[in-house]
């Protein structure tokens, strides 16, 4: 038969209450008593169920992660890995909630305070309104932002997307480029993704360079951003000398398409990305490095401290970005491409 608390108490020569206190609040028991109870529990193969601990603590040992897409791309995958590596060791499960449309968004923010089914909430990469922050606040749990521009969070980690893309523009301008095109996939108007700041940052940086022509091109979701890039190169009277992509995963496939079109990188056109994600180094892509895994580890540590009611030394933290100059950028051609 399965051993009970009474069996452990009898074997250890202590009361049932002392056994319960040893497992629930070990700091309230002397080291000698704790070792004696643990030895008795080990001998009887006794363990305290997780559900019992949950009932006693009032916690769910679940933490919610809100992401703006049902597709797990590189950034979100790194965030999940970093959060899990910290939370798993602390006994917490990470539950992912894709917030793709207004219905899913409204349902989450309405139901969480009622259900009380999470001990903390991470919001990754998109903005939430003051009203939504207030509704989450009624659940009386920590709210941590990961690369989000919204206010009202208990703690945040993130990067300065504007400064990141400005590093790219300055690098290209220094090489002599004066005709740049920024390509990105159109955003959901309701989510307010933080990376949208790269677009305004790109324009600001270009405006600061005399004689630099810059355009942005939003490609509708479902359309090919590669086709749009090729069209801009081949069909324009004054084609760009450099293409700046919103993220690496959009830039790297273009290398192969350009080769099939008889063009080379960077001989005919320079190409940049943003992220320094998987294969960026192997592809020799000039890009901006951000570290979402490290941000997630830090966010998870902040969440655990807030759950325990502990102070955080730096609740609102900005992580640095770094320009990675590689072989996909060079001085523009001496003669026009077309």
ZALUM-69752 format. One record per residue (C-alpha): residue number from 1; x, y, z. Coordinates in steps of 0.2 Angstrom, whole numbers. Each point is the difference from the previous one (the first is absolute). Layout:
BEGIN
<node><num>NUM</num><c1>X</c1><c2>Y</c2><c3>Z</c3></node>
...
***
This chain:
BEGIN
<node><num>1</num><c1>0</c1><c2>0</c2><c3>0</c3></node>
<node><num>2</num><c1>5</c1><c2>18</c2><c3>-3</c3></node>
<node><num>3</num><c1>8</c1><c2>8</c2><c3>15</c3></node>
<node><num>4</num><c1>-9</c1><c2>14</c2><c3>9</c3></node>
<node><num>5</num><c1>6</c1><c2>16</c2><c3>10</c3></node>
<node><num>6</num><c1>-4</c1><c2>-10</c2><c3>15</c3></node>
<node><num>7</num><c1>11</c1><c2>-14</c2><c3>-5</c3></node>
<node><num>8</num><c1>15</c1><c2>12</c2><c3>-3</c3></node>
<node><num>9</num><c1>-4</c1><c2>9</c2><c3>17</c3></node>
<node><num>10</num><c1>1</c1><c2>-17</c2><c3>9</c3></node>
<node><num>11</num><c1>16</c1><c2>-5</c2><c3>-8</c3></node>
<node><num>12</num><c1>8</c1><c2>17</c2><c3>3</c3></node>
<node><num>13</num><c1>-6</c1><c2>1</c2><c3>18</c3></node>
<node><num>14</num><c1>-9</c1><c2>17</c2><c3>-3</c3></node>
<node><num>15</num><c1>-18</c1><c2>6</c2><c3>-2</c3></node>
<node><num>16</num><c1>-10</c1><c2>0</c2><c3>-15</c3></node>
<node><num>17</num><c1>0</c1><c2>19</c2><c3>0</c3></node>
<node><num>18</num><c1>19</c1><c2>0</c2><c3>0</c3></node>
<node><num>19</num><c1>0</c1><c2>-11</c2><c3>-15</c3></node>
<node><num>20</num><c1>-12</c1><c2>12</c2><c3>-9</c3></node>
<node><num>21</num><c1>10</c1><c2>15</c2><c3>5</c3></node>
<node><num>22</num><c1>16</c1><c2>-8</c2><c3>-6</c3></node>
<node><num>23</num><c1>-6</c1><c2>-2</c2><c3>-18</c3></node>
<node><num>24</num><c1>-11</c1><c2>16</c2><c3>0</c3></node>
<node><num>25</num><c1>12</c1><c2>12</c2><c3>9</c3></node>
<node><num>26</num><c1>17</c1><c2>-8</c2><c3>2</c3></node>
<node><num>27</num><c1>7</c1><c2>17</c2><c3>6</c3></node>
<node><num>28</num><c1>-10</c1><c2>-2</c2><c3>16</c3></node>
<node><num>29</num><c1>7</c1><c2>-17</c2><c3>5</c3></node>
<node><num>30</num><c1>18</c1><c2>-3</c2><c3>7</c3></node>
<node><num>31</num><c1>12</c1><c2>-8</c2><c3>-11</c3></node>
<node><num>32</num><c1>1</c1><c2>-15</c2><c3>11</c3></node>
<node><num>33</num><c1>-19</c1><c2>-3</c2><c3>0</c3></node>
<node><num>34</num><c1>0</c1><c2>3</c2><c3>-19</c3></node>
<node><num>35</num><c1>13</c1><c2>-13</c2><c3>-4</c3></node>
<node><num>36</num><c1>-9</c1><c2>-12</c2><c3>12</c3></node>
<node><num>37</num><c1>-16</c1><c2>2</c2><c3>-9</c3></node>
<node><num>38</num><c1>7</c1><c2>-1</c2><c3>-17</c3></node>
<node><num>39</num><c1>9</c1><c2>-16</c2><c3>4</c3></node>
<node><num>40</num><c1>-16</c1><c2>-8</c2><c3>6</c3></node>
<node><num>41</num><c1>-9</c1><c2>6</c2><c3>-15</c3></node>
<node><num>42</num><c1>14</c1><c2>-7</c2><c3>-12</c3></node>
<node><num>43</num><c1>-1</c1><c2>-17</c2><c3>10</c3></node>
<node><num>44</num><c1>-19</c1><c2>-1</c2><c3>-2</c3></node>
<node><num>45</num><c1>1</c1><c2>7</c2><c3>-18</c3></node>
<node><num>46</num><c1>-12</c1><c2>14</c2><c3>5</c3></node>
<node><num>47</num><c1>-2</c1><c2>15</c2><c3>-11</c3></node>
<node><num>48</num><c1>-12</c1><c2>16</c2><c3>2</c3></node>
<node><num>49</num><c1>-11</c1><c2>1</c2><c3>-15</c3></node>
<node><num>50</num><c1>1</c1><c2>16</c2><c3>-11</c3></node>
<node><num>51</num><c1>-19</c1><c2>3</c2><c3>1</c3></node>
<node><num>52</num><c1>2</c1><c2>0</c2><c3>19</c3></node>
<node><num>53</num><c1>13</c1><c2>13</c2><c3>-1</c3></node>
<node><num>54</num><c1>-11</c1><c2>10</c2><c3>-12</c3></node>
<node><num>55</num><c1>-15</c1><c2>0</c2><c3>12</c3></node>
<node><num>56</num><c1>11</c1><c2>5</c2><c3>14</c3></node>
<node><num>57</num><c1>8</c1><c2>14</c2><c3>-8</c3></node>
<node><num>58</num><c1>-14</c1><c2>7</c2><c3>-10</c3></node>
<node><num>59</num><c1>10</c1><c2>0</c2><c3>-16</c3></node>
<node><num>60</num><c1>-3</c1><c2>-8</c2><c3>-17</c3></node>
<node><num>61</num><c1>18</c1><c2>-3</c2><c3>-4</c3></node>
<node><num>62</num><c1>-4</c1><c2>6</c2><c3>-18</c3></node>
<node><num>63</num><c1>6</c1><c2>15</c2><c3>-8</c3></node>
<node><num>64</num><c1>-8</c1><c2>7</c2><c3>-16</c3></node>
<node><num>65</num><c1>9</c1><c2>6</c2><c3>-15</c3></node>
<node><num>66</num><c1>-9</c1><c2>11</c2><c3>-13</c3></node>
<node><num>67</num><c1>7</c1><c2>0</c2><c3>-17</c3></node>
<node><num>68</num><c1>-7</c1><c2>9</c2><c3>-15</c3></node>
<node><num>69</num><c1>0</c1><c2>-14</c2><c3>-13</c3></node>
<node><num>70</num><c1>-4</c1><c2>-19</c2><c3>0</c3></node>
<node><num>71</num><c1>16</c1><c2>-2</c2><c3>-10</c3></node>
<node><num>72</num><c1>15</c1><c2>-3</c2><c3>11</c3></node>
<node><num>73</num><c1>14</c1><c2>9</c2><c3>-9</c3></node>
<node><num>74</num><c1>18</c1><c2>2</c2><c3>6</c3></node>
<node><num>75</num><c1>-3</c1><c2>14</c2><c3>12</c3></node>
<node><num>76</num><c1>-14</c1><c2>-8</c2><c3>9</c3></node>
<node><num>77</num><c1>9</c1><c2>-17</c2><c3>0</c3></node>
<node><num>78</num><c1>14</c1><c2>8</c2><c3>9</c3></node>
<node><num>79</num><c1>-11</c1><c2>9</c2><c3>12</c3></node>
<node><num>80</num><c1>-9</c1><c2>-17</c2><c3>4</c3></node>
<node><num>81</num><c1>17</c1><c2>-8</c2><c3>3</c3></node>
<node><num>82</num><c1>7</c1><c2>13</c2><c3>11</c3></node>
<node><num>83</num><c1>-16</c1><c2>1</c2><c3>11</c3></node>
<node><num>84</num><c1>-2</c1><c2>-19</c2><c3>1</c3></node>
<node><num>85</num><c1>19</c1><c2>-2</c2><c3>5</c3></node>
<node><num>86</num><c1>-4</c1><c2>10</c2><c3>16</c3></node>
<node><num>87</num><c1>-18</c1><c2>-4</c2><c3>4</c3></node>
<node><num>88</num><c1>2</c1><c2>-19</c2><c3>-2</c3></node>
<node><num>89</num><c1>13</c1><c2>0</c2><c3>14</c3></node>
<node><num>90</num><c1>-12</c1><c2>10</c2><c3>11</c3></node>
<node><num>91</num><c1>-14</c1><c2>-12</c2><c3>-3</c3></node>
<node><num>92</num><c1>-10</c1><c2>11</c2><c3>-12</c3></node>
<node><num>93</num><c1>-9</c1><c2>-5</c2><c3>-16</c3></node>
<node><num>94</num><c1>0</c1><c2>13</c2><c3>-14</c3></node>
<node><num>95</num><c1>-17</c1><c2>1</c2><c3>-9</c3></node>
<node><num>96</num><c1>1</c1><c2>8</c2><c3>-17</c3></node>
<node><num>97</num><c1>-15</c1><c2>11</c2><c3>-6</c3></node>
<node><num>98</num><c1>0</c1><c2>5</c2><c3>-19</c3></node>
<node><num>99</num><c1>-9</c1><c2>17</c2><c3>-1</c3></node>
<node><num>100</num><c1>-3</c1><c2>2</c2><c3>-18</c3></node>
<node><num>101</num><c1>-17</c1><c2>8</c2><c3>-2</c3></node>
<node><num>102</num><c1>-11</c1><c2>11</c2><c3>10</c3></node>
<node><num>103</num><c1>-11</c1><c2>-14</c2><c3>6</c3></node>
<node><num>104</num><c1>15</c1><c2>-10</c2><c3>8</c3></node>
<node><num>105</num><c1>6</c1><c2>16</c2><c3>7</c3></node>
<node><num>106</num><c1>-16</c1><c2>5</c2><c3>9</c3></node>
<node><num>107</num><c1>-3</c1><c2>-17</c2><c3>6</c3></node>
<node><num>108</num><c1>17</c1><c2>-1</c2><c3>9</c3></node>
<node><num>109</num><c1>-1</c1><c2>17</c2><c3>8</c3></node>
<node><num>110</num><c1>-18</c1><c2>-3</c2><c3>6</c3></node>
<node><num>111</num><c1>2</c1><c2>-18</c2><c3>6</c3></node>
<node><num>112</num><c1>17</c1><c2>0</c2><c3>9</c3></node>
<node><num>113</num><c1>-5</c1><c2>11</c2><c3>15</c3></node>
<node><num>114</num><c1>-16</c1><c2>-11</c2><c3>3</c3></node>
<node><num>115</num><c1>9</c1><c2>-17</c2><c3>-3</c3></node>
<node><num>116</num><c1>16</c1><c2>5</c2><c3>10</c3></node>
<node><num>117</num><c1>9</c1><c2>-14</c2><c3>-9</c3></node>
<node><num>118</num><c1>17</c1><c2>7</c2><c3>-1</c3></node>
<node><num>119</num><c1>13</c1><c2>7</c2><c3>12</c3></node>
<node><num>120</num><c1>7</c1><c2>13</c2><c3>-12</c3></node>
<node><num>121</num><c1>-2</c1><c2>6</c2><c3>-18</c3></node>
<node><num>122</num><c1>14</c1><c2>3</c2><c3>-13</c3></node>
<node><num>123</num><c1>-5</c1><c2>11</c2><c3>-15</c3></node>
<node><num>124</num><c1>12</c1><c2>-2</c2><c3>-14</c3></node>
<node><num>125</num><c1>3</c1><c2>13</c2><c3>-14</c3></node>
<node><num>126</num><c1>-17</c1><c2>8</c2><c3>-1</c3></node>
<node><num>127</num><c1>-9</c1><c2>14</c2><c3>9</c3></node>
<node><num>128</num><c1>-14</c1><c2>-1</c2><c3>12</c3></node>
<node><num>129</num><c1>-12</c1><c2>15</c2><c3>4</c3></node>
<node><num>130</num><c1>-1</c1><c2>8</c2><c3>17</c3></node>
<node><num>131</num><c1>-17</c1><c2>-8</c2><c3>2</c3></node>
<node><num>132</num><c1>7</c1><c2>-17</c2><c3>-3</c3></node>
<node><num>133</num><c1>14</c1><c2>3</c2><c3>12</c3></node>
<node><num>134</num><c1>-13</c1><c2>5</c2><c3>13</c3></node>
<node><num>135</num><c1>-10</c1><c2>-16</c2><c3>-3</c3></node>
<node><num>136</num><c1>15</c1><c2>-11</c2><c3>2</c3></node>
<node><num>137</num><c1>4</c1><c2>10</c2><c3>16</c3></node>
<node><num>138</num><c1>-16</c1><c2>-6</c2><c3>8</c3></node>
<node><num>139</num><c1>7</c1><c2>-17</c2><c3>0</c3></node>
<node><num>140</num><c1>13</c1><c2>6</c2><c3>12</c3></node>
<node><num>141</num><c1>14</c1><c2>-9</c2><c3>-9</c3></node>
<node><num>142</num><c1>17</c1><c2>7</c2><c3>-8</c3></node>
<node><num>143</num><c1>-1</c1><c2>6</c2><c3>-18</c3></node>
<node><num>144</num><c1>17</c1><c2>0</c2><c3>-9</c3></node>
<node><num>145</num><c1>3</c1><c2>8</c2><c3>-17</c3></node>
<node><num>146</num><c1>12</c1><c2>-8</c2><c3>-12</c3></node>
<node><num>147</num><c1>5</c1><c2>13</c2><c3>-14</c3></node>
<node><num>148</num><c1>-16</c1><c2>9</c2><c3>1</c3></node>
<node><num>149</num><c1>-3</c1><c2>19</c2><c3>0</c3></node>
<node><num>150</num><c1>-15</c1><c2>0</c2><c3>11</c3></node>
<node><num>151</num><c1>0</c1><c2>7</c2><c3>18</c3></node>
<node><num>152</num><c1>-7</c1><c2>-6</c2><c3>16</c3></node>
<node><num>153</num><c1>10</c1><c2>-16</c2><c3>2</c3></node>
<node><num>154</num><c1>8</c1><c2>-5</c2><c3>16</c3></node>
<node><num>155</num><c1>16</c1><c2>-4</c2><c3>-9</c3></node>
<node><num>156</num><c1>7</c1><c2>0</c2><c3>-18</c3></node>
<node><num>157</num><c1>14</c1><c2>-5</c2><c3>-11</c3></node>
<node><num>158</num><c1>3</c1><c2>4</c2><c3>-18</c3></node>
<node><num>159</num><c1>11</c1><c2>9</c2><c3>-13</c3></node>
<node><num>160</num><c1>0</c1><c2>17</c2><c3>-9</c3></node>
<node><num>161</num><c1>-6</c1><c2>-5</c2><c3>-17</c3></node>
<node><num>162</num><c1>2</c1><c2>17</c2><c3>-7</c3></node>
<node><num>163</num><c1>18</c1><c2>1</c2><c3>5</c3></node>
<node><num>164</num><c1>3</c1><c2>-17</c2><c3>-7</c3></node>
<node><num>165</num><c1>-6</c1><c2>4</c2><c3>-17</c3></node>
<node><num>166</num><c1>10</c1><c2>17</c2><c3>0</c3></node>
<node><num>167</num><c1>16</c1><c2>-10</c2><c3>2</c3></node>
<node><num>168</num><c1>-4</c1><c2>-9</c2><c3>-17</c3></node>
<node><num>169</num><c1>-4</c1><c2>17</c2><c3>-9</c3></node>
<node><num>170</num><c1>16</c1><c2>8</c2><c3>7</c3></node>
<node><num>171</num><c1>10</c1><c2>-15</c2><c3>-6</c3></node>
<node><num>172</num><c1>-7</c1><c2>1</c2><c3>-17</c3></node>
<node><num>173</num><c1>2</c1><c2>19</c2><c3>-2</c3></node>
<node><num>174</num><c1>18</c1><c2>-2</c2><c3>6</c3></node>
<node><num>175</num><c1>3</c1><c2>-12</c2><c3>-15</c3></node>
<node><num>176</num><c1>-7</c1><c2>13</c2><c3>-12</c3></node>
<node><num>177</num><c1>-18</c1><c2>-6</c2><c3>-2</c3></node>
<node><num>178</num><c1>-13</c1><c2>13</c2><c3>-4</c3></node>
<node><num>179</num><c1>-15</c1><c2>-10</c2><c3>-6</c3></node>
<node><num>180</num><c1>-7</c1><c2>-11</c2><c3>13</c3></node>
<node><num>181</num><c1>-16</c1><c2>-11</c2><c3>1</c3></node>
<node><num>182</num><c1>-7</c1><c2>-7</c2><c3>16</c3></node>
<node><num>183</num><c1>-12</c1><c2>-15</c2><c3>-2</c3></node>
<node><num>184</num><c1>-12</c1><c2>-7</c2><c3>13</c3></node>
<node><num>185</num><c1>-15</c1><c2>-11</c2><c3>1</c3></node>
<node><num>186</num><c1>-15</c1><c2>11</c2><c3>5</c3></node>
<node><num>187</num><c1>-5</c1><c2>0</c2><c3>18</c3></node>
<node><num>188</num><c1>-16</c1><c2>-3</c2><c3>9</c3></node>
<node><num>189</num><c1>-7</c1><c2>17</c2><c3>4</c3></node>
<node><num>190</num><c1>-7</c1><c2>-6</c2><c3>17</c3></node>
<node><num>191</num><c1>15</c1><c2>-7</c2><c3>7</c3></node>
<node><num>192</num><c1>13</c1><c2>14</c2><c3>-1</c3></node>
<node><num>193</num><c1>16</c1><c2>-11</c2><c3>-1</c3></node>
<node><num>194</num><c1>15</c1><c2>8</c2><c3>7</c3></node>
<node><num>195</num><c1>10</c1><c2>-4</c2><c3>-15</c3></node>
<node><num>196</num><c1>-10</c1><c2>13</c2><c3>-10</c3></node>
<node><num>197</num><c1>12</c1><c2>13</c2><c3>8</c3></node>
<node><num>198</num><c1>13</c1><c2>-7</c2><c3>-12</c3></node>
<node><num>199</num><c1>-10</c1><c2>8</c2><c3>-15</c3></node>
<node><num>200</num><c1>-1</c1><c2>17</c2><c3>8</c3></node>
<node><num>201</num><c1>18</c1><c2>-2</c2><c3>6</c3></node>
<node><num>202</num><c1>6</c1><c2>-4</c2><c3>-18</c3></node>
<node><num>203</num><c1>-8</c1><c2>16</c2><c3>-7</c3></node>
<node><num>204</num><c1>7</c1><c2>11</c2><c3>14</c3></node>
<node><num>205</num><c1>17</c1><c2>-7</c2><c3>-3</c3></node>
<node><num>206</num><c1>-1</c1><c2>3</c2><c3>-19</c3></node>
<node><num>207</num><c1>-7</c1><c2>18</c2><c3>2</c3></node>
<node><num>208</num><c1>16</c1><c2>4</c2><c3>10</c3></node>
<node><num>209</num><c1>11</c1><c2>-5</c2><c3>-15</c3></node>
<node><num>210</num><c1>2</c1><c2>14</c2><c3>-14</c3></node>
<node><num>211</num><c1>-5</c1><c2>-7</c2><c3>-17</c3></node>
<node><num>212</num><c1>-6</c1><c2>-16</c2><c3>6</c3></node>
<node><num>213</num><c1>-16</c1><c2>-7</c2><c3>-9</c3></node>
<node><num>214</num><c1>-10</c1><c2>-12</c2><c3>11</c3></node>
<node><num>215</num><c1>-16</c1><c2>-9</c2><c3>-3</c3></node>
<node><num>216</num><c1>-10</c1><c2>-13</c2><c3>11</c3></node>
<node><num>217</num><c1>-10</c1><c2>-14</c2><c3>-8</c3></node>
<node><num>218</num><c1>-14</c1><c2>-9</c2><c3>10</c3></node>
<node><num>219</num><c1>-4</c1><c2>-17</c2><c3>-8</c3></node>
<node><num>220</num><c1>-17</c1><c2>-7</c2><c3>4</c3></node>
<node><num>221</num><c1>-1</c1><c2>-16</c2><c3>10</c3></node>
<node><num>222</num><c1>-1</c1><c2>-14</c2><c3>-12</c3></node>
<node><num>223</num><c1>10</c1><c2>8</c2><c3>-14</c3></node>
<node><num>224</num><c1>18</c1><c2>-4</c2><c3>-3</c3></node>
<node><num>225</num><c1>12</c1><c2>13</c2><c3>7</c3></node>
<node><num>226</num><c1>13</c1><c2>-8</c2><c3>-11</c3></node>
<node><num>227</num><c1>-10</c1><c2>4</c2><c3>-16</c3></node>
<node><num>228</num><c1>-2</c1><c2>17</c2><c3>6</c3></node>
<node><num>229</num><c1>19</c1><c2>2</c2><c3>3</c3></node>
<node><num>230</num><c1>4</c1><c2>-6</c2><c3>-18</c3></node>
<node><num>231</num><c1>-13</c1><c2>11</c2><c3>-8</c3></node>
<node><num>232</num><c1>7</c1><c2>15</c2><c3>9</c3></node>
<node><num>233</num><c1>17</c1><c2>-4</c2><c3>-6</c3></node>
<node><num>234</num><c1>-4</c1><c2>-5</c2><c3>-18</c3></node>
<node><num>235</num><c1>-15</c1><c2>12</c2><c3>-4</c3></node>
<node><num>236</num><c1>6</c1><c2>16</c2><c3>7</c3></node>
<node><num>237</num><c1>8</c1><c2>14</c2><c3>-11</c3></node>
<node><num>238</num><c1>11</c1><c2>4</c2><c3>15</c3></node>
<node><num>239</num><c1>1</c1><c2>-16</c2><c3>10</c3></node>
<node><num>240</num><c1>6</c1><c2>-1</c2><c3>18</c3></node>
<node><num>241</num><c1>18</c1><c2>-4</c2><c3>3</c3></node>
<node><num>242</num><c1>-4</c1><c2>-8</c2><c3>17</c3></node>
<node><num>243</num><c1>-15</c1><c2>-10</c2><c3>7</c3></node>
<node><num>244</num><c1>-3</c1><c2>1</c2><c3>19</c3></node>
<node><num>245</num><c1>-11</c1><c2>-14</c2><c3>6</c3></node>
<node><num>246</num><c1>-11</c1><c2>0</c2><c3>15</c3></node>
<node><num>247</num><c1>8</c1><c2>-16</c2><c3>6</c3></node>
<node><num>248</num><c1>13</c1><c2>-13</c2><c3>-5</c3></node>
<node><num>249</num><c1>-13</c1><c2>-13</c2><c3>-5</c3></node>
<node><num>250</num><c1>-6</c1><c2>11</c2><c3>-14</c3></node>
<node><num>251</num><c1>17</c1><c2>5</c2><c3>-6</c3></node>
<node><num>252</num><c1>10</c1><c2>-17</c2><c3>-1</c3></node>
<node><num>253</num><c1>-12</c1><c2>-8</c2><c3>-13</c3></node>
<node><num>254</num><c1>3</c1><c2>15</c2><c3>-12</c3></node>
<node><num>255</num><c1>18</c1><c2>-5</c2><c3>-2</c3></node>
<node><num>256</num><c1>-5</c1><c2>-16</c2><c3>-10</c3></node>
<node><num>257</num><c1>-14</c1><c2>10</c2><c3>-10</c3></node>
<node><num>258</num><c1>13</c1><c2>13</c2><c3>-5</c3></node>
<node><num>259</num><c1>12</c1><c2>-13</c2><c3>-6</c3></node>
<node><num>260</num><c1>-13</c1><c2>-8</c2><c3>-11</c3></node>
<node><num>261</num><c1>-3</c1><c2>18</c2><c3>-7</c3></node>
<node><num>262</num><c1>18</c1><c2>2</c2><c3>-4</c3></node>
<node><num>263</num><c1>4</c1><c2>12</c2><c3>14</c3></node>
<node><num>264</num><c1>12</c1><c2>-1</c2><c3>14</c3></node>
<node><num>265</num><c1>1</c1><c2>5</c2><c3>18</c3></node>
<node><num>266</num><c1>8</c1><c2>12</c2><c3>3</c3></node>
<node><num>267</num><c1>8</c1><c2>3</c2><c3>-17</c3></node>
<node><num>268</num><c1>-16</c1><c2>6</c2><c3>-8</c3></node>
<node><num>269</num><c1>-10</c1><c2>4</c2><c3>16</c3></node>
<node><num>270</num><c1>2</c1><c2>0</c2><c3>19</c3></node>
<node><num>271</num><c1>-12</c1><c2>-8</c2><c3>11</c3></node>
<node><num>272</num><c1>-2</c1><c2>1</c2><c3>19</c3></node>
<node><num>273</num><c1>-11</c1><c2>-8</c2><c3>13</c3></node>
<node><num>274</num><c1>-5</c1><c2>2</c2><c3>19</c3></node>
<node><num>275</num><c1>2</c1><c2>-13</c2><c3>14</c3></node>
<node><num>276</num><c1>16</c1><c2>-10</c2><c3>-3</c3></node>
<node><num>277</num><c1>-11</c1><c2>-15</c2><c3>0</c3></node>
<node><num>278</num><c1>3</c1><c2>-18</c2><c3>-6</c3></node>
<node><num>279</num><c1>11</c1><c2>-1</c2><c3>-16</c3></node>
<node><num>280</num><c1>4</c1><c2>19</c2><c3>0</c3></node>
<node><num>281</num><c1>18</c1><c2>-3</c2><c3>3</c3></node>
<node><num>282</num><c1>2</c1><c2>-15</c2><c3>-12</c3></node>
<node><num>283</num><c1>-9</c1><c2>11</c2><c3>-14</c3></node>
<node><num>284</num><c1>12</c1><c2>14</c2><c3>3</c3></node>
<node><num>285</num><c1>-15</c1><c2>12</c2><c3>4</c3></node>
<node><num>286</num><c1>4</c1><c2>17</c2><c3>7</c3></node>
<node><num>287</num><c1>-13</c1><c2>2</c2><c3>14</c3></node>
<node><num>288</num><c1>-4</c1><c2>7</c2><c3>17</c3></node>
<node><num>289</num><c1>2</c1><c2>-12</c2><c3>14</c3></node>
<node><num>290</num><c1>-13</c1><c2>-1</c2><c3>14</c3></node>
<node><num>291</num><c1>0</c1><c2>-13</c2><c3>14</c3></node>
<node><num>292</num><c1>-18</c1><c2>-6</c2><c3>3</c3></node>
<node><num>293</num><c1>6</c1><c2>-15</c2><c3>10</c3></node>
<node><num>294</num><c1>9</c1><c2>11</c2><c3>12</c3></node>
<node><num>295</num><c1>-14</c1><c2>12</c2><c3>1</c3></node>
<node><num>296</num><c1>-12</c1><c2>-15</c2><c3>4</c3></node>
<node><num>297</num><c1>11</c1><c2>-7</c2><c3>14</c3></node>
<node><num>298</num><c1>1</c1><c2>17</c2><c3>8</c3></node>
<node><num>299</num><c1>-19</c1><c2>2</c2><c3>-2</c3></node>
<node><num>300</num><c1>-3</c1><c2>-17</c2><c3>8</c3></node>
<node><num>301</num><c1>11</c1><c2>5</c2><c3>15</c3></node>
<node><num>302</num><c1>-9</c1><c2>16</c2><c3>2</c3></node>
<node><num>303</num><c1>-17</c1><c2>-9</c2><c3>0</c3></node>
<node><num>304</num><c1>6</c1><c2>-12</c2><c3>13</c3></node>
<node><num>305</num><c1>6</c1><c2>14</c2><c3>12</c3></node>
<node><num>306</num><c1>-17</c1><c2>9</c2><c3>-3</c3></node>
<node><num>307</num><c1>-10</c1><c2>-16</c2><c3>4</c3></node>
<node><num>308</num><c1>10</c1><c2>-2</c2><c3>16</c3></node>
<node><num>309</num><c1>-3</c1><c2>19</c2><c3>5</c3></node>
<node><num>310</num><c1>19</c1><c2>4</c2><c3>-2</c3></node>
<node><num>311</num><c1>7</c1><c2>16</c2><c3>-6</c3></node>
<node><num>312</num><c1>8</c1><c2>1</c2><c3>-17</c3></node>
<node><num>313</num><c1>16</c1><c2>10</c2><c3>-2</c3></node>
<node><num>314</num><c1>-4</c1><c2>5</c2><c3>-18</c3></node>
<node><num>315</num><c1>-18</c1><c2>-3</c2><c3>-5</c3></node>
<node><num>316</num><c1>1</c1><c2>9</c2><c3>-16</c3></node>
<node><num>317</num><c1>15</c1><c2>-6</c2><c3>-10</c3></node>
<node><num>318</num><c1>6</c1><c2>4</c2><c3>-18</c3></node>
<node><num>319</num><c1>11</c1><c2>-12</c2><c3>-8</c3></node>
<node><num>320</num><c1>14</c1><c2>6</c2><c3>-12</c3></node>
<node><num>321</num><c1>-1</c1><c2>-4</c2><c3>-19</c3></node>
<node><num>322</num><c1>16</c1><c2>-2</c2><c3>-11</c3></node>
<node><num>323</num><c1>4</c1><c2>2</c2><c3>-18</c3></node>
<node><num>324</num><c1>7</c1><c2>-16</c2><c3>-8</c3></node>
<node><num>325</num><c1>9</c1><c2>5</c2><c3>-16</c3></node>
<node><num>326</num><c1>2</c1><c2>-15</c2><c3>-12</c3></node>
<node><num>327</num><c1>2</c1><c2>-3</c2><c3>-18</c3></node>
<node><num>328</num><c1>-18</c1><c2>5</c2><c3>-6</c3></node>
<node><num>329</num><c1>5</c1><c2>19</c2><c3>-1</c3></node>
<node><num>330</num><c1>13</c1><c2>9</c2><c3>-9</c3></node>
<node><num>331</num><c1>2</c1><c2>16</c2><c3>-10</c3></node>
<node><num>332</num><c1>-13</c1><c2>3</c2><c3>-13</c3></node>
<node><num>333</num><c1>3</c1><c2>-4</c2><c3>-18</c3></node>
<node><num>334</num><c1>10</c1><c2>13</c2><c3>-10</c3></node>
<node><num>335</num><c1>-12</c1><c2>-1</c2><c3>-14</c3></node>
<node><num>336</num><c1>-19</c1><c2>-1</c2><c3>2</c3></node>
<node><num>337</num><c1>-7</c1><c2>-18</c2><c3>1</c3></node>
<node><num>338</num><c1>-12</c1><c2>2</c2><c3>-15</c3></node>
***
